[in-house]
């Protein structure tokens, strides 16, 4: 098995990083993985309950996690939103902003934020909630469930150049893990800076794969 992995690594050394990563323009609505993320603008409710229009272009030069959930005043959604909010500093430390979003109105978002957490509300948040009552933004990003009338749980990571680098979708009953989203941001930024590939369960400080000497990674880390 190790010899087989070594042959794969040797062949990989002769490929460009993009080819080695198997990069393709996978599409979701108007969004294309590795392409420019669709521009959007809409009302967002901020932690102080103020409402203002935001645009994706407002975040140029920063990473963005666009975090869609199905509906306000539901049950799995507050657990995710609160967890993302509590991790907001860790994202900010990576020059990454978190924007949560659903197809509800800004007023609905504000009302839910004012509801105590012990009653299923959001309480004090550290992240804005984007309102998409027209459903156009969620359709552009390919996460709108036409038969349900709301978005699924969708996570998009947009890099500091405005390109869509990650997209994932959950069936509404299943919540997400903010620490895994943070790990993916860390891995993408590490690749951007160092050009090295991040293997399974990679975290900062762990070995990455240098394409010019990939077999060294397997020699050190592969198990028989």
C-alpha contacts under 8 A as a table, 3 or more apart, distances in Angstrom:
res1	aa1	res2	aa2	distance
1	X	4	X	5.03
1	X	5	X	6.29
1	X	224	X	7.28
2	X	5	X	5.03
2	X	6	X	6.09
2	X	218	X	7.72
2	X	219	X	7.97
2	X	222	X	7.40
2	X	224	X	7.17
3	X	6	X	4.96
3	X	7	X	6.27
4	X	7	X	5.21
4	X	8	X	6.40
5	X	8	X	5.03
5	X	9	X	6.12
5	X	215	X	7.73
5	X	218	X	7.32
6	X	9	X	5.00
6	X	10	X	6.06
6	X	215	X	5.43
6	X	218	X	7.28
7	X	10	X	5.06
7	X	11	X	6.26
8	X	11	X	5.25
8	X	12	X	6.11
9	X	12	X	4.92
9	X	13	X	6.32
9	X	211	X	7.97
9	X	213	X	7.87
9	X	214	X	5.26
9	X	215	X	5.29
10	X	13	X	5.31
10	X	14	X	7.27
10	X	213	X	7.88
10	X	214	X	7.05
10	X	215	X	6.67
11	X	14	X	5.64
11	X	15	X	7.21
12	X	15	X	5.25
12	X	20	X	6.22
12	X	211	X	6.78
12	X	214	X	7.60
13	X	16	X	7.82
13	X	211	X	5.04
13	X	212	X	5.17
13	X	213	X	6.77
13	X	214	X	6.75
14	X	212	X	7.97
15	X	19	X	6.05
15	X	20	X	5.99
16	X	19	X	5.26
16	X	20	X	6.14
17	X	20	X	5.04
17	X	21	X	6.17
17	X	195	X	7.54
17	X	211	X	7.27
18	X	21	X	5.13
18	X	22	X	6.37
18	X	23	X	5.73
19	X	22	X	5.03
19	X	23	X	6.30
20	X	23	X	7.84
23	X	34	X	7.80
24	X	33	X	7.26
24	X	34	X	7.58
25	X	32	X	5.51
25	X	33	X	5.18
25	X	34	X	6.24
25	X	35	X	6.96
26	X	32	X	5.48
26	X	33	X	5.22
27	X	30	X	6.87
27	X	31	X	5.60
27	X	32	X	4.26
27	X	33	X	6.25
28	X	31	X	5.00
28	X	32	X	6.15
28	X	140	X	7.69
28	X	141	X	5.82
28	X	142	X	4.43
28	X	143	X	7.52
29	X	32	X	7.95
29	X	139	X	6.11
29	X	140	X	4.98
29	X	141	X	5.21
29	X	142	X	3.97
29	X	143	X	7.76
30	X	38	X	6.60
30	X	139	X	7.90
30	X	140	X	4.86
30	X	141	X	5.95
30	X	142	X	6.99
31	X	35	X	7.34
31	X	36	X	7.50
31	X	37	X	5.76
31	X	38	X	5.88
31	X	140	X	6.53
31	X	141	X	5.26
31	X	142	X	7.07
31	X	164	X	7.58
32	X	35	X	5.05
32	X	36	X	7.11
32	X	37	X	7.04
32	X	164	X	6.86
33	X	163	X	7.78
33	X	164	X	5.27
33	X	165	X	5.94
33	X	166	X	6.78
33	X	167	X	7.35
34	X	163	X	5.69
34	X	164	X	5.07
34	X	165	X	5.35
35	X	163	X	5.28
35	X	164	X	5.81
36	X	162	X	5.68
36	X	163	X	4.29
36	X	164	X	6.03
37	X	158	X	6.84
37	X	162	X	5.95
37	X	163	X	5.30
37	X	164	X	5.10
38	X	140	X	6.92
38	X	141	X	7.20
39	X	55	X	7.08
39	X	56	X	5.62
39	X	57	X	7.01
40	X	55	X	5.44
40	X	56	X	5.63
40	X	137	X	6.41
41	X	53	X	6.58
41	X	54	X	5.41
41	X	55	X	4.17
41	X	56	X	6.70
42	X	53	X	5.18
42	X	54	X	5.67
42	X	55	X	6.77
42	X	130	X	6.65
42	X	131	X	6.38
42	X	132	X	6.77
43	X	51	X	6.40
43	X	52	X	5.38
43	X	53	X	4.28
43	X	54	X	6.24
43	X	106	X	6.52
43	X	130	X	5.98
43	X	131	X	5.60
43	X	132	X	7.80
44	X	51	X	5.53
44	X	52	X	5.65
44	X	53	X	6.05
44	X	54	X	6.55
44	X	106	X	6.38
44	X	128	X	6.11
44	X	129	X	5.25
44	X	130	X	4.13
44	X	131	X	5.72
45	X	49	X	5.76
45	X	50	X	5.76
45	X	51	X	4.56
45	X	52	X	6.84
45	X	106	X	6.15
45	X	109	X	6.81
45	X	110	X	6.46
45	X	128	X	5.43
45	X	129	X	5.27
45	X	130	X	6.57
45	X	131	X	7.85
46	X	49	X	5.21
46	X	50	X	5.46
46	X	51	X	6.28
46	X	126	X	7.95
46	X	127	X	6.63
46	X	128	X	4.44
46	X	129	X	6.71
47	X	50	X	7.35
47	X	124	X	6.55
47	X	125	X	5.32
47	X	126	X	5.73
47	X	127	X	6.38
47	X	128	X	6.34
49	X	110	X	6.18
49	X	113	X	7.99
51	X	106	X	7.38
54	X	58	X	6.80
55	X	58	X	5.33
55	X	59	X	7.64
56	X	59	X	5.71
56	X	60	X	7.34
57	X	60	X	5.24
57	X	162	X	7.97
59	X	62	X	5.59
59	X	63	X	7.60
59	X	64	X	7.32
59	X	97	X	7.93
59	X	160	X	7.94
60	X	160	X	6.05
60	X	161	X	6.70
60	X	162	X	6.67
61	X	159	X	7.99
61	X	160	X	4.35
61	X	161	X	6.21
61	X	162	X	7.92
62	X	95	X	5.55
62	X	96	X	5.60
62	X	97	X	7.12
62	X	159	X	6.61
62	X	160	X	4.27
62	X	161	X	7.67
63	X	94	X	7.98
63	X	95	X	6.19
63	X	96	X	4.29
63	X	97	X	6.29
63	X	157	X	7.15
63	X	158	X	5.60
63	X	159	X	4.38
63	X	160	X	4.68
63	X	162	X	7.93
64	X	96	X	5.29
64	X	97	X	4.85
64	X	98	X	5.86
64	X	99	X	7.24
64	X	156	X	7.95
64	X	157	X	5.76
64	X	158	X	5.04
64	X	159	X	6.45
64	X	160	X	7.66
65	X	96	X	7.15
65	X	97	X	6.23
65	X	98	X	4.79
65	X	99	X	6.11
65	X	155	X	6.95
65	X	156	X	5.67
65	X	157	X	4.67
65	X	158	X	6.42
66	X	98	X	6.26
66	X	99	X	5.02
66	X	100	X	5.97
66	X	101	X	7.19
66	X	155	X	5.93
66	X	156	X	5.08
66	X	157	X	6.43
66	X	158	X	7.75
67	X	98	X	7.22
67	X	99	X	6.01
67	X	100	X	4.53
67	X	101	X	5.96
67	X	153	X	7.58
67	X	154	X	6.13
67	X	155	X	4.86
67	X	156	X	6.55
68	X	100	X	5.80
68	X	101	X	4.72
68	X	102	X	5.65
68	X	151	X	6.91
68	X	152	X	7.00
68	X	153	X	5.36
68	X	154	X	4.98
68	X	155	X	6.28
69	X	77	X	6.24
69	X	100	X	7.51
69	X	101	X	6.33
69	X	102	X	5.52
69	X	151	X	6.40
69	X	152	X	6.04
69	X	153	X	4.63
69	X	154	X	6.79
69	X	172	X	7.86
70	X	77	X	7.30
70	X	102	X	6.01
70	X	103	X	7.45
70	X	150	X	5.59
70	X	151	X	4.89
70	X	152	X	5.31
70	X	153	X	6.23
70	X	172	X	6.79
71	X	74	X	6.18
71	X	77	X	7.26
71	X	102	X	6.17
71	X	103	X	7.03
71	X	104	X	6.59
71	X	150	X	6.95
71	X	151	X	7.85
72	X	77	X	7.40
72	X	102	X	7.65
72	X	104	X	6.70
72	X	108	X	7.04
72	X	109	X	6.74
72	X	112	X	6.82
73	X	78	X	7.96
73	X	112	X	6.51
73	X	120	X	7.26
73	X	121	X	7.05
74	X	77	X	6.06
74	X	78	X	7.21
74	X	120	X	7.83
75	X	78	X	6.21
75	X	79	X	7.38
75	X	120	X	7.09
76	X	79	X	5.52
76	X	80	X	6.68
76	X	173	X	7.08
76	X	174	X	7.52
76	X	175	X	6.30
77	X	80	X	5.31
77	X	81	X	6.18
77	X	175	X	7.52
78	X	81	X	5.06
78	X	82	X	5.85
78	X	120	X	7.02
78	X	121	X	6.79
78	X	122	X	5.95
79	X	82	X	5.48
79	X	83	X	6.18
79	X	175	X	7.97
80	X	83	X	5.12
80	X	84	X	6.14
80	X	175	X	6.47
80	X	176	X	6.64
80	X	177	X	7.77
80	X	178	X	7.75
81	X	84	X	5.13
81	X	85	X	6.08
81	X	100	X	7.19
81	X	122	X	7.62
82	X	85	X	4.95
82	X	86	X	6.10
82	X	122	X	6.59
82	X	125	X	6.94
83	X	86	X	5.07
83	X	87	X	6.32
83	X	178	X	6.69
84	X	87	X	5.12
84	X	88	X	6.14
84	X	98	X	7.71
84	X	178	X	5.77
85	X	88	X	5.02
85	X	125	X	5.78
85	X	126	X	5.17
85	X	127	X	5.66
86	X	89	X	7.48
86	X	125	X	7.88
86	X	126	X	7.24
87	X	90	X	5.46
87	X	91	X	6.67
87	X	178	X	7.27
88	X	91	X	5.13
88	X	92	X	6.12
88	X	97	X	7.57
88	X	98	X	6.82
88	X	126	X	6.66
88	X	127	X	7.07
89	X	92	X	4.87
89	X	93	X	6.05
90	X	93	X	5.19
90	X	94	X	6.84
90	X	182	X	7.76
91	X	94	X	5.22
91	X	95	X	6.69
91	X	96	X	5.06
91	X	97	X	6.40
91	X	98	X	7.33
91	X	182	X	6.69
92	X	95	X	4.90
92	X	96	X	4.93
92	X	97	X	5.94
93	X	96	X	7.17
94	X	186	X	7.54
98	X	127	X	6.28
98	X	128	X	7.65
99	X	127	X	6.35
99	X	128	X	5.66
99	X	129	X	6.13
99	X	130	X	6.82
100	X	127	X	7.19
100	X	128	X	6.29
100	X	129	X	4.73
100	X	130	X	6.07
101	X	129	X	5.18
101	X	130	X	4.46
101	X	131	X	6.11
101	X	132	X	7.36
102	X	129	X	7.66
102	X	130	X	6.61
102	X	131	X	5.86
102	X	132	X	6.03
102	X	133	X	8.00
102	X	138	X	7.95
102	X	150	X	7.51
102	X	151	X	6.67
103	X	131	X	5.83
103	X	132	X	4.26
103	X	133	X	4.68
103	X	134	X	7.21
103	X	135	X	5.76
103	X	138	X	7.55
103	X	150	X	6.03
103	X	151	X	6.87
104	X	108	X	6.25
104	X	109	X	6.97
104	X	131	X	5.71
104	X	132	X	6.15
104	X	133	X	5.28
105	X	108	X	5.15
105	X	109	X	6.40
105	X	131	X	5.20
105	X	132	X	6.66
105	X	133	X	5.44
106	X	109	X	5.01
106	X	110	X	6.22
106	X	129	X	7.95
106	X	130	X	7.36
106	X	131	X	5.24
107	X	110	X	5.08
107	X	111	X	6.15
108	X	111	X	5.13
108	X	112	X	6.19
109	X	112	X	5.21
109	X	113	X	6.17
109	X	129	X	6.90
109	X	131	X	7.59
110	X	113	X	5.05
110	X	114	X	6.33
111	X	114	X	5.20
111	X	115	X	6.58
112	X	115	X	5.18
112	X	121	X	5.42
112	X	122	X	6.05
112	X	123	X	7.72
113	X	116	X	7.74
113	X	121	X	6.11
113	X	122	X	4.65
113	X	123	X	4.97
113	X	124	X	6.76
113	X	125	X	7.59
114	X	121	X	7.04
114	X	122	X	7.05
114	X	123	X	5.69
114	X	124	X	7.79
115	X	119	X	6.80
115	X	120	X	7.23
115	X	121	X	4.38
115	X	122	X	6.31
115	X	123	X	5.92
116	X	119	X	5.39
116	X	120	X	6.69
116	X	121	X	4.94
116	X	122	X	6.53
116	X	123	X	5.19
117	X	120	X	4.95
117	X	121	X	4.39
117	X	122	X	5.42
117	X	123	X	5.51
118	X	121	X	7.04
122	X	125	X	7.00
125	X	128	X	7.72
132	X	135	X	5.27
132	X	136	X	6.93
132	X	137	X	6.38
132	X	138	X	7.28
134	X	137	X	7.81
135	X	138	X	5.48
135	X	139	X	6.16
135	X	144	X	7.25
135	X	150	X	7.68
136	X	139	X	5.04
136	X	140	X	6.07
137	X	140	X	5.01
137	X	141	X	6.27
138	X	141	X	5.08
138	X	142	X	6.09
138	X	143	X	5.45
138	X	144	X	5.21
138	X	151	X	6.50
139	X	142	X	4.90
139	X	143	X	6.14
139	X	144	X	5.21
141	X	144	X	7.88
143	X	151	X	5.37
143	X	152	X	5.73
143	X	153	X	7.66
143	X	154	X	6.32
143	X	169	X	7.70
144	X	149	X	7.25
144	X	150	X	5.74
144	X	151	X	4.11
144	X	152	X	6.33
145	X	148	X	5.35
145	X	149	X	5.87
145	X	150	X	5.58
145	X	151	X	5.36
145	X	152	X	6.39
146	X	149	X	5.33
146	X	150	X	7.22
148	X	151	X	8.00
151	X	154	X	7.76
152	X	169	X	6.98
152	X	170	X	6.63
152	X	171	X	6.40
152	X	172	X	5.63
153	X	169	X	5.66
153	X	170	X	5.03
153	X	171	X	6.55
153	X	172	X	5.77
153	X	175	X	7.82
154	X	167	X	7.14
154	X	168	X	5.67
154	X	169	X	4.46
154	X	170	X	6.36
155	X	166	X	7.62
155	X	167	X	5.54
155	X	168	X	5.26
155	X	169	X	6.49
156	X	164	X	7.04
156	X	165	X	7.56
156	X	166	X	5.46
156	X	167	X	4.54
156	X	168	X	6.76
157	X	164	X	6.03
157	X	165	X	5.61
157	X	166	X	4.93
157	X	167	X	6.61
157	X	185	X	7.34
158	X	161	X	7.90
158	X	162	X	5.77
158	X	163	X	5.37
158	X	164	X	4.47
158	X	165	X	5.68
158	X	166	X	7.17
159	X	162	X	5.34
159	X	163	X	5.40
159	X	164	X	6.50
159	X	165	X	6.54
160	X	163	X	7.43
164	X	167	X	7.62
165	X	188	X	7.81
170	X	173	X	7.95
170	X	174	X	6.24
170	X	175	X	7.44
170	X	176	X	7.77
171	X	174	X	5.85
172	X	175	X	7.44
177	X	180	X	5.48
177	X	181	X	6.70
178	X	181	X	5.03
178	X	182	X	6.15
179	X	182	X	5.00
179	X	183	X	6.12
180	X	183	X	4.90
180	X	184	X	6.26
181	X	184	X	5.16
181	X	185	X	6.41
182	X	185	X	5.14
182	X	186	X	6.26
183	X	186	X	5.01
183	X	187	X	6.14
183	X	202	X	7.79
183	X	203	X	6.47
184	X	187	X	4.98
184	X	188	X	6.10
185	X	188	X	5.19
185	X	189	X	6.16
186	X	189	X	5.23
186	X	190	X	6.05
186	X	203	X	7.43
186	X	204	X	7.23
187	X	190	X	4.99
187	X	191	X	6.20
187	X	198	X	6.12
187	X	202	X	7.24
187	X	203	X	7.13
187	X	204	X	7.74
188	X	191	X	5.15
188	X	192	X	6.17
189	X	192	X	4.89
189	X	193	X	6.18
190	X	193	X	5.22
190	X	194	X	5.85
190	X	195	X	7.43
190	X	196	X	7.36
191	X	194	X	5.22
191	X	195	X	4.62
191	X	196	X	5.19
191	X	197	X	6.11
191	X	198	X	7.28
192	X	195	X	5.84
195	X	210	X	7.50
196	X	208	X	5.93
196	X	209	X	5.33
196	X	210	X	4.92
196	X	211	X	6.73
197	X	208	X	5.63
197	X	209	X	4.87
197	X	210	X	6.63
197	X	211	X	7.64
198	X	202	X	5.68
198	X	207	X	7.87
198	X	208	X	5.02
198	X	209	X	6.38
199	X	202	X	5.49
199	X	208	X	6.47
199	X	209	X	7.22
202	X	206	X	6.10
202	X	207	X	7.47
202	X	208	X	7.41
203	X	206	X	5.65
207	X	217	X	7.37
208	X	217	X	7.36
209	X	213	X	7.69
209	X	214	X	5.53
209	X	217	X	5.92
210	X	213	X	5.46
210	X	214	X	5.26
210	X	217	X	7.76
211	X	214	X	5.06
213	X	216	X	5.80
213	X	217	X	7.65
214	X	217	X	5.53
214	X	218	X	7.06
215	X	218	X	5.20
215	X	219	X	6.08
216	X	219	X	4.98
216	X	220	X	6.22
217	X	220	X	5.31
217	X	221	X	5.92
217	X	222	X	7.70
218	X	221	X	5.05
218	X	222	X	4.79
219	X	222	X	6.13
